[in-house]
Amino acid sequence: MITTIEDALKRISELEKENAKLKEELEYYKSKKFAGRQKHDEHWMQSYNDFVIQYEGGMTIMEIVAKGAISRRTAYRYKAYYEELKKMQEKTGENELQT
């Protein structure tokens, strides 16, 4: 329990030190590169767009994978993402026609 101004100032100092330590730890985790799927950054978008061009051009998943640029799992992940975007576009188009 804090009863004097000196105790309050001491506690404030302790909390400021703890806060600085936690901010430093937070920065470490923000800058850390985690394994696995990353956000849709520039490299991801380029790879995905290449996939879409090939897929819409009539190539099968296995033909795209055989080119060696992406793995089979990534190709299926891109395909699922592609199909989900198409569904959303279709729904948006239907809603615009109804209003």
C-alpha positions, 0 to 999 in steps of 0.5 A: 500500500502506498502511503507517502509521496516517496512511496508513490514516486518509487512505485512510479519509477518501478513501473516505468522500468517495467514498462520500458522492459516490456516495450523492448520485448514487444519490439523484439517480437514485432521484428521477429520472422516467424516460420510458416505462412507470412502475411500477403506481402509483395513476394506472396502477391507476385507468386499468387498473381503468377499462379492466377495467370497460369491457372486461368490460362488453363494449366492444371495444378500439377502442371503449375507445380511441375514448373517448380516455382511453388509447392503442391500445398501452396498451389492448393492454398492459392486455388482455395484463396482464388475460389474464395475471392471469386465467390465474394465477387459473385455475391457482390455482383448479385447484391449490386444487381438487386439494389 
